[in-house]
Amino acid sequence: MSNKKDESSKDGAADQDADYHRNHGNQQKKKSQPGIKKSVEHAFVIKSNTLDEGTMAFIHWLNSTHKKSTIENPFVVKDFQNDKCTVLWDSSVQAEVHVETEEGVPICQYCKADDCAHVGFTICLEQLHGRGETLESIEAESESESESNGTAVNKENQTATGLSYSLFISLIASYIFFS
């Protein structure tokens, strides 16, 4: 049921802009609808650049199915040498970030700090490596999971989630202990 008064001007003539406004409004509704891929909707964004955000970014990266996706992950690991150097791609600043470990303390060369999100991410990566995991095994596991189409949650995914939470707790505990 249409309202003729809305579609006509005061003198009774048809409003020529009525179709434009109706179509323009429909286009605006289409733009506001969620047409973005699910991976982009669930992307983690670094806001304060703290160690905690680095830990959360690591957990997000660890649980992501596309470890090398710069859209889905705030940081992507480009190179990792335990207790020496970590090279990350920071999606928010669109830059390669080097974190050098000197005398056991990771220092971000980009932020010139030892308490930024890049350092938090690197600490978690080093802890994971200390548990016997390698970057290659993590990425290979991620690729095999994305290729399988099973909907049930597998034990490896549960283990990774549990491990990521235990890493988070251990990072917080070590931060409190050494502060």
Summary of the structure (lengths in Angstrom):
residues: 179
radius of gyration: 24.1
end to end distance: 69.0
largest distance: 83.5
contacts: 473
relative contact order: 0.12
helix: 46%
strand: 16%
